[in-house]
Amino acid sequence: MAKRISVLLAIITVISASLALAQTEEPAAQPADASAFGAQMMGGLGVVMIDGDMYYRVQLAPELSFSKIGLGLDVDLLFNNDGIRKEDWNPKSRWVRIIRYARWGQKHDRVYVRLGALDAAILGHGSIMYRYGNQVNDADRKIGMEFDLDFGMAGFESVVSNFGRAEIYGGRAYVRPLKSTEIPIIKNFEVGATVVSDLDPDQNSGVDDKVTVFGADLGLPIINTNLLYTQLYYDFAKIKNYGSGNVVGISADLKFPGEILTLSSKLEQRFLGAEYLPQYFDRFYEVERYQFGAIPPRKVLLLNYLTESRNGTYGELTATLVGKLTILGSYQAIHKVPYSGMLHFGTDLSKLIPNNKMEIRAAYDQTHINSGKDLFTNNENTLVTVEGGYQVYPHVMLYLTYLKTYEKTTKDDAGNEIPAYYKSVEKFSPRLAVKFSF
């Protein structure tokens, strides 16, 4: 199965590369097209009650791009017969919150800056930080930053999660020792080093619980255009006081103007030691870094349960629409271990809902895969999950989770033997959760 995934991703990369060969290898050296304009609008209507008063709600979330400039807005208006609710906009400095983010350039450009909400921050090839987002929800917005500079012979990437408080800081520096040779492709060979640290996961300054991950990498970008970026890479990463891992991979990113649609794929061979997790700072990290009432309460403590080394293959294909809707498909398997394949499809619809008090997620998981016939087979290894949440009180969420599984049945209701088949089992489970945004 791993071989089939490898072939599929390789074909995707080759086809995309053939479409981009007519473009220049390094478009950042070209002047920006002043006529390149893109726009996308999302929004919604609703009604909310605040202190016994009813308000109509209008939310507009446009995404604008002009040349290298990108701007994401989030205008959230509450009003009734007396007009707009003034408390939401006093003092006047609160008007700045309508700017969700501002951006110059795109990732892999020579200059890339994004200030405000971070939706999918990546450092290097993503073995340490991959698709990290600093927003638990748009109501509790943090001002973070991505800042990358590429000087040709060397450069750096950096991430700050929150200027309002010392939280997550990360950076990667790299050099291209063969840049002066001007040999196509080879001149782009990179050597890099990365460090990312969460200074205080639980926000208790009296406890030293800092988590630091550092690593080194080698990379060879093959195609670097406004439309397509592909590269081969090797990564080593180490979680301080815990384990380490190695990754060899290939990735491809296809971006359309205005962040309207982004397609990303990657294929990795992973060599993971005990007490180590790849992509430690991922898109779920802001929720997992510290969870009040959970066991274990901090993500780093999960490493204690990983007592054995694992070697395997990982493949992923992701589609992101205007930074709001992400659909992810991934497959991984452990080498020389039959039925170790794991398939995952997931989506999060929460950002499409104008009311930030709601969350909706769905996922499909299939484990114990050994061959193609095991994919999408309804058996005891299949799990369908749909979860919805609603904020009933500040920091209190009411969740309703729907789970669908299958169990093997060999007898009818009377206890007689029948040909084996898998019967679906559906479960609904409500729960209350205490949720804090960091």
N, C-alpha and C positions, 0 to 999 in steps of 0.2 A: 504493500500500500504506500509506504514511504517513497518508493521509486516512482509510483504513478504521480504522487503529489509533486515530486521533484521535476518530473517531465512536464507537468502542466504549468508550473510556475516558470520553468525555463522557456516554454513556448510563448507564454504571455510576455516575458521580457524581450525575447527576440523579435516578436511581432511589433511591440512598441518601439523597439530600437530602430527597426526598419522604417517606421513612419517618421522618425526624427532625424535620420541620417542627413537629410537635405538641409538641416539647420546647422548653424555654427555651433562649435563645441562649447564655447564659453560666452553665452549671450550677455553676461553681465558687462562685457567690454563694449557692448553696443549701446547707443543712446536709447532711452526709453521712448516708446511710441506715445506721443502726446495725445493721440486720438483714442487710445485704449481705455474705454469706459465700460464698467459693468455695474449692475445693480440687482438686488434681490430683496424682496419685501416679505416679511412674515409678521403675523400679529394675531389678535383675537379680541373677543368681546365677552364680558361677563358681568356678574353682580356680586358684590361683597357686602358683608355687614361688619361695621366697626363701632363698638360701644353703642349698639342699638340703632345706629343710623345706617340706612341703605345707600350704597354708592354704585353707580354704573362704572364699569371698568373698560378702558380701551388701551390695548397694548400694541405698539408698533415696534418692530425690530428689523429695520432695514440694514442691509450690508452693501456698502458702496466701495467702488474702486475706480481710481483714475490714475493711469500710468502706474507708478510704483506705490502710490498712496492707497491705503485701505482704511476704512472706518466702519466700525460696527456700533450701531445705536440701539438703545433700549428705552423707549418712551412709554412710561406706565402712568396713565392718568386715571384718577378717581374723581368723580364729580356727581353732583345731584342738582336739585333745583336751585341751590344757593351758589352753584358754580364749582370750580375745581377745589378739591380739598387742600387748603393752604398748608396744613401741617406737613405735607409730604415735600414741600418745596421751601420751607424756612428752616435755617437761614438760607440766603440766596446761594451760598456756596454749594448747596445740595443739587443745584442744577447740573453740576458737572457729572452727576451719576448717569445722565442720559447717554454719555459716551461709554459704551461697553469696552471698546478697545480702539486703539489707533495703531496703524502699521505702516512701515516703510519697507518696501521690497518683499521678497519671499524667501523662505528657507532655502539655503544654498546659493543665494545671491551674494555679491561681495559685501553689501551692507544690508543687514536685516535687523529691524527693530520692531518690537511689538510691546505696547504698554497697555496695561489694564487686565482684562480677563484672559487667561491662558487656557486654551481648549485642548491642545495636543502638543505640548512642548517635548522636544527630543534633543538629546545630546549625543553626538556621534552616531553610532549605529543602533543605539537604543538598548544596549545590554544592561545599562544602569538606569537611565531615565528614558521612558518610552511612552509617548502620548499622555504625559502628565497634565492634569487640569487643576488649577488652583481654586476653582469655584465649586463649592458643594451645591449651592443654588444661587441664582442671580439676585435674590433678595439680600443675601449676606455677601456682598461682592468684595473681593480683594483686588488691590492694585499691584500687579506683578509686572515682570518684564522679561522678555527675551532680547538679547543683544548679541549679534554676531558680526564679526569683521573678518574679511578674507583679503589679506595683503598680497596674495599670490604665492610667495615663498613660505608664508606662515599665516596663522590666523587663530581665532578663538570663537567659542560659542559660550553663552552664559545664560543662566536662569535665576531669577529672584522671585520667590512665590508671593511675597507680601511686604510692601514697603511700610505698612502700618505696624509691623512687629517682626522681630528676628525669628524666621522660621526656616524655610528651605533655601539653601544657596547651592548652586552648582555651576561648574565650568569645565570646559574642555579646551585645551590648547593643542595645536598641531603644527607640523612643519611638512613641507614638500621638498625633500633633499635633492630631487632630480628635476626640479622645475626649470633650472637654467639650461637643461639639455635640449628643450623644445621637441623632444621625441613624443609624437602623438600618444595619448593615453598614459604611457609610462611616466610622463612628466607630472601627472596628477597624483602619483603615489604619495600617500600620507602616513605619517607616524604621529599618534596622538596620545594624550593622557587626560583622564577625567577624574574629578572629585565632586561628589554631591553629599551634602550633609543636612540632616534635619536636626536643628539645634535643640528643639524642645517639643517632641511629639505630643505630650499630654498637657502642655502649657503650665506645668508646675515648675517654676524656676528653682525651687528648692531641691529638685531631684535631678541628678546627672543621668539623663537617659538619651543623650545625643546618639544618633545613628549616622554613621559615615560609610559610604561605599566609594572605593577608588579603583581605577583600572588603567590599562594601556591597550592600544589598538593599532592595527594596520589596515589601511583602506586603499582601494584602487577604483576611483570613479571612472566609469566607462563612457557615459553620456551625461552631459550637464547642460540642459536647455530649459527654457521657460516652461515647456510642456512636459519634459521627461527627465528624470534623474535616476540613474542606475549605478550600482557599485558592488564590488566584491570586498569582503572584509574579514578580519579576525579580531576578536576581543578577548581580553582577560579581565576579570573583575573579582574584587575581594571585598566582603563585608567585614569591617573592622571588628575583631574579637569573635568572628564566626568563620564561615567557609568561603570557598572561592569556586569559580567556574570559567570555562573557555567556550567560545562560540566561533564557528566558521560559517559565513553566510553570504547571500546575495539578496539585494533589495531593489525595488523599482517603485518610483512615485510618479504618478501621472496627475498633473494639476491643470484645471481649467481656470480662466481669468475670473477674478472677483471672488475666489474661494467658493464658487457655485458648486463645484464637484471636485473631490479629490479621491483618487484611487491609489491604494498602496498595497504592495505585496512583498513578502519576504519569505525566504527559505533558509533555515539554519540547521546545522549539525551542532548539537549541544553536548558538552562534557561537563557535567555539574557535580561538584563535590558535596559532601555532607554539610548541613547547616548553611545552605546557599539557595537563594531564589534569584533567577534572572529577572531583568526589568523590574527591579525592586520599587522604583518610583514610577508607578504606572497610572492609568486613568482613574483607578479606584483608590489611590493612596490617600487622598484627603479624607476619605471615609474610614479607611482601614488603619491609618497611622495611630489613632487612639479612638476606642469605642467604649463609651461609658456603659458599664454593666456587662460587657462581653467577656468571653473567656477564650484565649487570652486577651487582655485589654489593648495591648500594643502589637502591631504587626511583627515587630522584630522578634517577639517571643515565639512566633510560629517556627522560627528557624531551629529551635531546640528539638522539634519533632522530626526534622529531616536528618535521620541518622545514617543514611546510606548514600553512596554515590550513584548517579544516574547518567547514562549516555543515551542520546536519542535524537530524533528529527522533529523539527517544528516548521510548519508552513502556515501562512496567514494571508488573507485577502480582505481588505477593508475598504468600504465606501463611505464617504462623509459628504453630506449635503448641507451647504451653507453653514457649516460649523454647528448645526443643530441636531441633525439626525445621523447617527453612525450605525452601520450594519457590519458586523464582524463575523468572519468565518475562519476557523483555525482547525488544524489537525496536528497531533503529535503522537509519537510512538517511541518506545524504548527499544533499543537495538537487541536483537537475539532473544527477545521475550515475547512468545506467542500471545496473541490477544491483548497486547498492551496499547493498541491504538485508541485515541480519544478524539472525538469530533465535537466541535462546539460552534453553534450559531447563536448570536445574541444581538439585541437591539435595545436601545433606551429611548423612549418617546417623551421623556419628562420635559426636555427643553422645547418641545413643540407645543406644550400646553401653556397658555398665557398666565394661568394662575400658578405661581411658584410654590403653592402649598401642596401640589399633587406630584406624584411620581408614578410612572408606568414603565415596567421592564418586562421583557420576554426572552426566553432562551430555550434552545434545544440541545441536549447533550446525549451522545452515544458513546459508551465505553466498551472495552473488551472487543475491539475490532481487530480482525486478523486478515481479512480480505475484503474486496469490494462488495461481496454479497452481504456483508455485515452492516453496511451503511444503510441508515434509515430503515432498519428492521425493528419491528415492534417486539421487544422481548424484555427480560428483566434488567437489561443494561440501558434501557431508554428512559430518559427523563425530560418531560416538558414542564417548563416553569413559567408562570405569568404572575407578576406581583404588582399590586397597586397600593399606593400609600396616600394618606391625606392627613394634613396637619390639623389636629383637633384643638390643640392648645399650643402656645409657644413652646418649642423644643419637644413637643410630644407628637409622635406620628402614629396613626392607626394604619396598620398594614393588613391586607387580605392577600394571601398567597394561594394560588391554585397549582397543584401538582398532579401530573398524570404519569403513572407508571404502569407496568404490565407484569402480571404474575402467571406462571405456568399452571395450567389446569388440566388434570387427567381424569377427573370424575365429575359426573353431573350432580344436580341437586339431590338426587336420591342416593348418591354414593356409588353409582355404577361406573365401571371403567369406560372411558371414551378416548378417542384419539386426542393426543395432547394439543393444546392450543394456548395462546396467550390472551388473557382477559384483562381489559383495561381497569385500572383502579384510580379513581379520582378523589382528591382530598382538597378541602378548603380549610385554611387555618388562619384565623385572625390573630393579631398580636399588637401590643403596644410597645413602642420603642422610644427611648429618650435619645434625642439627637441634637448635638451641638455642632455648630459650624466653626472651623478654625481658620 
